Structures are given as C-alpha cells and as structure tokens.
Amino acid sequence: MPEISRRAFGGLVGGGAVTAVAGTAATAEAAPAERPFAARPAAASGKRPNLLVILGDDLGWADLSSYGAPHIKTPNLDRLARQGVRFTDAYSGSATCSPTRFSLYTGRFPGRTPGGLAEPIASRTQGLDPSHPTLASLLRKAGYSTALIGKWHCGWLPDYSPTKSGWDEFFGNHGGVLEYFSKLGQLGDYDLYEGDATYKDLRYYTQVLTERAVEYVGRAHDRPWLLNLNFTTPHWPWLAEGDDETGAEIAAKIRAATSQAEISNALNHYDGGSVAKYTEMVQSLDAAVGEVLAALRRSGQEEHTLVYFASDNGGERWSYLWPLSGEKFVLQEGGIRVPTIVRWPHRIDGDQVSHEPNLSPDWTATFLELAGARPDPAYPLDGTSLAGYLLKGEQPPGRDLFWRVRANRALRRGDWKYYQDEDGDDHLYDLGADLREQADLAPDRPELLAELKAAWEKIASGLLPYPD
C-alpha cells in the first residue's frame, strides 16, 4: 500500500468517506465531502458566544467513525463535525490527564505551575493554585457565567476545587478516575460533589453528567456562559451502562484495599475490558454528547454557542489509533494527537476540515479572545489564539508546538517533529510523509535535528524543574 500523506489521510477518513486505511473497509453515513477550511466572510457580531467545551477521557485520535474507526459508530460527533470543522492535526497539552487540563484551564504549559508537574495528579498535596488565573476566572471577570461538570483532576478539597479557581458551579469528581456506579475514586473514597459537598447518586456516571449538562444548557441564561463538560468516558474501568455487577466487584476491591496500589489495581481493571466493551463506552459518550447538543438546540442558543470537542490525551489499551504510533503517557503521535471538532453556526461554515497544527493552550487563548476577555499579564499565555484564523482566514503566527514529560520530549515545527524517547535517544520525523513515525531522519538531517533540539531546550529552560 502506498504511503498516505497527512493531508491525504485527513481527507480520506472525514466526511462520511469509505475508509480502508487499516485494511478494513467501513462505510459511514453518507454526507457531503469535506472541503479545506476557509473562514466565512462576515461582519463582526457584537454578541459574544457561549462556550461549550467538551472533553472525552483517554479517547484515541481515530476512535470516532469520522476519524477512521471501522468498528465504532459515532453519529452525533460525526454530525457535529459536518456542521463545523474537523481538525486533523490537533494535540493535547500533554500525554496524561491532569497536565493537559492544567494547560487548557490556564492556557500555559503544564510545567509553568507546580501542580502541572504531576503526571498525573495522584495525591491531596498537588493541585492548581487557586490564585492562578484560569479560563473560567478570566471569563467571569468579563461577565460570563461559568460551570464545570464532570472530571476536574486538578486537585482535591480542601485546598483545590473548580469553585476556588473561577467556576461559579461545579458538579463532578475531583480525581482522575472513579468506578462508574459507586463513585469510589483513586484515593479510595466517594468522589461525586456538588460544589464542595458530596452528592449521592449511584447511577451510571455518564448518564448523571449528561442530565446535569442538559439542565445547564437548557436554562434561561441572562449572560453568556462557559460550560466545561468533562466526561470520564471511555477511561477505565471498562464499564458501560448495565455493567453494575462488574462495577460492584471493583467497588468491593476498593473498599477491601489496604494500600494505594491495591486501589489503583482495582480501578485499572487489567482483568477486564475488550474491543467490544470499549466500543460500547465510546458510543455511549457519543450518545451523551448528542443529548446535550439536542438540549442546546431546544434552548434556542445553538446559533450563538461555540462547541469544542476533544480528548484530554491519546488513547490506550483498546483505543483505535491507526496509523499513529504510541499511546497515552508518551509523546509519540498516538499519545498526544486527539480528535478535535469545533462548531459555531453563527460564524463558521460546516463540512470543513483543517490541517492547522494546534495545541490545547491555543484554544484557551482563542476562547478568551472570542469572549472579549484579557489574559493576566503576570501570567502570559503559551497558547496562540486561532480567532483570526477561524473568523478572518489569517494564518496563525509561526510557532513551535512543545511538549515535555518526564520520560519524553517533543517539538513540532511545520511537518517536522523532534522526539526524544525514554532512553534519551533523539529522533526526527517528517509527519507530512510519515505519520506513523517509523522513518527516523535524524542521521540524514543532523543540522535540523540540532536546531529543533535547541528550540526545545530554550522553551524548557523557562519551565519549573521536576522534583526529585
């Protein structure tokens, strides 16, 4: 099979096309072919958009049928893509949960703050400093109502919480993982809160979050609003609605645990899951998003609401990631390239695909600009706003995309990617020709490798060091 370029591949798997990229043909719902993104010429509107920011959890880049999955059907997210823009070269801010959330909430690299150095946060001593400006706090100053529903994963009470960091309302879990029915989390205790008080609901978590989000978007809001809707689906443990018996077995193991390691082993669910179960979980996420979008449409706010959907990092275990290499935890493409969709009917046309590389903090900067909010000059953003690109067709300023985790380093400039693996070996890939990162060009282009490595070192020198 001939090599498929990044741009050719991005067009092949979108817009309801027939895809045979992985050697398995699958026909999606018939839909108009995608066209390259172009901004819609339009007069500026004085009405600021509502912002519905939806995250899946550990959702792989190709886990949606509109991104190439041959066995997973995601009609609601595929429809969202057809109504807006599907990004092929979008990246999470890191390769694990909480660092990416730090980058999206703050618009900065995770390594700017002590809490962002945890990969991921796993104790009560770590979290997002409430004094640090966030997307929510900055939008609230600009007149927005703010809410976070779902997974926070930026610290536990009593020191850390969304309500301490700019969100008016919070309903969800503080930690990185929980059992979907009992709500027992990674510290072994109950982890479902409304505000700063526990809230009892033992139904399937995705259903509970969906109901809350439907209620929020359906309100008669008197101000523009931000809703961060953070699902835990399809993160392990591998449970779908109706799997309450398996959930009870996991909960019993958590309650009987005598160490943090035993709690983690129970939640990791290494003895469970399957491609079929994972498919069920992704499709339940799709159905949940569909319910929320239907409520938004009924509310009459759809036209003036920007919907952003992405994953917090790459997939793992049961995810469909072809043709990418790597998965969650590493900085190969499979660990950080994520499905990303943006819809805003008032200003952006549908049936479009964009190959513009972008990173989680870019969207923080974009949302702030669209909302007329200003970053705090004492905490300069690392993200670059895409507002000019989306609304006026401007090219974003040339910049490098940067990642740092304990085990890896990576930097992307155009189609070139510098990657250092866990053994400290440097690699150079041309993503335009080699999306799978198999043809290491480091021996052939030593000067370019040195240039990109130096650029990475320069950015990294301004970040906090990892603690010993």
N, C-alpha and C positions, 0 to 999 in steps of 0.2 A: 504494500500500500504506500503511495507516495506521501511524503511529509506534508502535513496540513499546517499552514501558517496560522499564527494567532488570529489575524483578521478574518481569514477564510473560515477558520473553525468557529469564531464567534458568530459569523453569519449563518453557518451551517446548522447550528443547534437552535437557533432562535426562530420565532415567528411561526411555530407550528410546522416546521420543515420535517422531512423524513431524515432521521439521523442513523448513520451506520458507523459512527466513529469508533465504537468499541467492538465492531464486528457483529453487532446485533441490531437489526433494524427495528424501529419503533415509530409509528405514525401518531402524531399528536393531533389534537383538534384542529381542523382546517382554519386557517387565519391568514390575513394579509401578510405578505412578506415584509420583513423589517427593512427599513431604509436607514442609511447612515444619519446620525444625529445632525439636525440643523435647528438653530434657535428660530422661534417664531417671531417675525417682525410684529411688534405690538407696542402700543403706547403704554407707558408705565401706569400701573394702577396704584392708587393710594391705599388700597385695602391690604393689610398685612395678612399673610397666610396663617392658618392654623398649621401646626406641625405634628404629624402622627409618625413617630419614629419607632419602627417595629424591628426587634431583633429575634431571630431564631438562635438556638443554642447548640453549638457544635454541628451546624448544618454545613455539609460539604458543598463545594463550588458547583458540582454537577448533580446535586440531589433533586433539583427541580426538573420537570419534563422540559421546560423552556430552556434549560441549560444542558440538556442532553441525556438525562436519566432515561434508560429504556424501559424501566420497570416501575417507576414511581409516577403517579398521576397527580399533578398539582394544578387543577383547572383555575382556581381562584388567583393564585400567584401568577400563573401564565396570563390570565386576563388582565391583571394589574400591569404586567409588562407590556401587553399590547396597547394598553391605554396610556402608557408613558414611555420611559426609556429604560432599556436593559443594558447594564454596564458589564462588559466582559473582563475588564482589567481593574476591578475594584478590590481593595485589600483591607483587611482588618489591621488595627493598630499594633497588634501583637499576635502571638500564636496560642495564647490561652485567654481564659475568660476575663479575669479582673483587670489585667493590664489594658486590654482593648477597651473595656468600659471606662477606665481612667482616661484613655485617650479621647474617647467620644464625649465624655462628660466635661472634660477640661479643654479640649482642642489642642492638647500638648502631648509630647512623647511621654510614655509611662515613666521613664527614668527621670523626669523632672521632679517627681514627688516621692517621698519615702514609701508610701503605700503602693505606688506603682511598681516598685522593685520586686514585690512578691509575685510569684508566677505559678499558681495564683494565690490570692489571699486565703489563709487557712487557719488563722487564729484571731482572737479578740484584740490582740495588740496592734493589728495592722488595719489601715483604712484611709479613706480620703479625708484629709484635714478639712473640717467644716469652714475654716477661714479661706480656703482656696476658692476662687470664682469658678462657677460651673455654667454650663449652657443654661440650666434652669435658673440659677440666681441672676444671671445677666439678662435673661428674657423677662424675668419677674420685674427687674428694675425698669424694663422697657414697657411694662404694662400687660404682660402675659399672665394668664393663669397657668400653673404648672402641676403636673401629676406624673407619678411613676407607678406603674402597675406591673408586678412580676419580679424578676430576679434583679436584685441590686448588686450584690457581690462586691461591694466596696467598703466593707466593714460592718461590725455588729454593734448593737447597743451595749453599753450606754454612751459610748463616745462617737459612734458613727451611725448615720442614718440619712436617707434621702431628705427627710424633713429638716435636717440640720445643714443640708447642702443646697437649698434653693427650691426644693419641690414643695408645693403647698400641700399636696396629698400623697400618701404612699399606701399601697396595698400590695403585699407580696412577701418575698423571702429575702433575708439578709445574706445568706450564704450562697455557695456556688452550686449546690446540689441538694435535692431532697427526695425522699420517697414520695411518689405522686399522690398517695392516698392519706397516709398517716401524717405527712408533712414533717417527719423527722429528718433533720438535716445533718450536715457534715460534722457538727460538734456534738451530735447525739441528742439534741433537744428539739422541741417543737419550734418550727420556723415559718409560721404564717402570721403576718402582722397587718393590722390596720392602723396607720400612724405608728405610734410607739407601743401599742397594746396588742397582745396576742388575739387572734381571731380564729374561732373554731369552725372548721369546715373540712370534712373528711372525704369529700368527693374528689374525683379526678382533677388534678391541678389545672390542666389546660382548660377544662370546662369552667372552673371557678374564675380564672383570669379573664376568659373570654366574656363571661357575664359582666364582670366589673368594667371591662373596656367598652362593651356595648352600652352600658349605663352612662359612662362618662361622655362618650362622643354624642350620645343622644340628648344630653342636657341642653337647656336653653342658655347658652353661654352669652354673657354680656361683654366679653373681652376675647381677643384671640387667645388661643391656648396651645400649650405644648403637652403632648402625652408621650412619654417613653413607655412603650409596651414591650416588656422583655419576657418572652416565653422561655421556659426551661426545655421545651421540646426541641429537638429529639435527643437531648442529653440523657445519658444513662442515669438511673437504672432503666432497663428496657421494658417499659410498661406502657400499655395502651389502655384506653378506657375499657373496663371489663376485666382487667387483669388484677382485680383486688386481692385474690387469693395469693398470687405471687408477691404482690405488694406487702401483704400481711406477713409472709415468710421473711422478707427483707427487714420489715419493721421489727420483727421478733429478734432477728440477729443484732440489730442496732441496740435494742433495749438490753440484750444479754451481753453486749460487748464490754470488755474490761480494759480496753485500750483504744486510742485513736486509730491505730492500724486496723483493728477489727471493725470499727465503724466504717472506715474507708473501704475495706474489702467488701463489706455488705453492699454499700452503695455503688461500688464499681461494677457489681453484678457480672463478674467474669464467667460465672457458670450459666449465664442466660443470654438472651438475645438471638437474633437471626436476621438474615436479609429481609425475610417476610415481616418480622416484628418491627424492624426499623422502618420499612416501607409504610407500615400502618401508622407509626408515630409521625412520620413526615406528612402523610396525608391528613392526619388529624390536625397538625399545625396549619396546613393549607385550609382546611375547613374552618378552623378558628379565625384565621385572617379573613376568610370570606364572610363570616358572621359580623365581624367588626366593620368591614367595608360596607356591608349591606346596611348596617345601622347608621353609618356615616351618610350614606346616600339618602336614607329615610329622613335624616335630620335636616336636609337641605344645605349642608355645609360642604358637600363633596367638591364643588367647583373651586372653592377657596381654601382647600386643605391640601397641603403638600404631604404626600405619603412617601416615606422612605422605608424600604425593607432591606435587611441584610442579615448576615450571620456574625456572631462575635469572634469567630475564628474558623479555621478549616475543620473538616470533618474527621472522624476517626472510626476505627473498627468496622462498622457496617456501612459507612458512607460510600457513595459512588463518586469517585474523584477523577475518573479518566478525562483527559490524558495526563493529569498532573502527577507529580511525584511528591512523596512526603504526606504528612497529615498533621493534625493538631500537635502542638509542642515544638515543631521545628519550622524553620524559615524557608524551607522549600515551598514551591507554589501551593502544594496541597495543604499546607499548614496556615496560609495567610490569604490566599485568593478566595474571595467569597462571592456568592450571588448577591447582586445589588440591583434594586429596582427603584425608580423614582417616578411618581405621578403627581402632576399638578395641572388639572384640566384648564384652569384659567390662563396659564402662561406657557404650558409645554404640550406639544403635539404628541400623539401616540404612534405606535408601530415603529419605534425608533431603537437603534442600537448604537451605543457609544463605546469606543475602544480607548477613551481617555483614561490613563492610569490615575488612580486616586486612592486615598488613604482615609481611615476613619476621622482623623482630626480635620481633614478638608471639609467634611460635612458639618462639623461644629462651626467652622468659620462661615460656611455657606448659610447655615440656618440663622446665625447672628446677623449677617448682612441682610438677608431677606426680611428679617423681622425688625430691622432698623435699630438693632442693639449694638453696643460698642464693647469690644474686649477691654479688660482691665489692663492698662499699660504696664502695670507692675508684674503682670503675668502674660507676656507676649505669646501669641498662638504659634504653634508649629504647623498648623494646617493652612492651606491656601484656599480662599473662597472660590467656589465654582459658579457663583451667581452670574458673573459676566459671561461665562461660557454657556450657561443654561438659558439665559434670557436675551443675550445680545450676540451670541456666536463668537465671543472673544476667545482667544487661546489663553489658557492659564499661563502665568509666567513659568519659564523653565525652572524646574527644581528637581531634586533627587528625592525619591521615596526611601525612607530609612527605617530599619528595624534593628533592635538589639534585644537578645535574650541571653540568659547565662550560657547556654550551650552553643548558640549560633550568632552570626551577624549577617546582615544582608543590606544591599543598597541597589536600587533600580534607577537607571538613568536612560530614558528612552526605552529601547528594547533590550539594553544591556543590563545584566544583573550580576553583581558581585555577591558571592555566598561563601561563608566560612563554616565548615562543618564542625561537629563536636570534637573531632580530633585536631582541630586547628589548621586543617588544610584549606587553602584558598581555591575557589573555582570561579569561572567566568562563563556565563551563558548568554546566548542571543535568543531571547524569548520570542522574537518575531519568527524565527526559523525552528526553534527547539523549545516548545512549550513544556516538554517533559523533562527538561534539564538533564539530558543524557550526554550531550556533546560538549565536553569541557574544553573551552578555548583558551584557558589560562596559559598553556605552554606556547600558543600561537600569538597571543596578544599581551605580552608581559607589560608593555607600557600602559595599555588601557587598564589592565588589572591593577597596576600600581596607582594609577590615577583614581580609580574608583575606591580602592582601599584607603587612600589618603583622604578622600572626601568622607568616607565613613568615620575614620579616626577623628576628623575635625569636628563632626557633629557629636560623636560620642564623648569627646573631651569636655563638652558642656553639660553632661548628664551626671547624676549622682552615681557614685560607685556602688556596686553590690556589697552588702555586708558580708563579712566572713562567715 
